[in-house]
């Protein structure tokens, strides 16, 4: 896969959300997709970029995932685990809080 830009990645995520394509969205938020090796997406502070393209609460989920890829690239595995745990737990927390996620 070519090294896509942060804007291209976020646009893919946005389209998945709009099209309700859960399986592809899940792939884009996993470590099985090739984007995790892309240095352009390994951002220490992705929040602002995510907020520009994605609506809440998805901006926070994706920012946590991108921060996780940054931490993995820098061998900070405890921090990476913490960020990816936020991503994985987010849908569960939405269901139990009965919010409009």
Beta strands, then each sheet from edge to edge (+ up, - down):
end
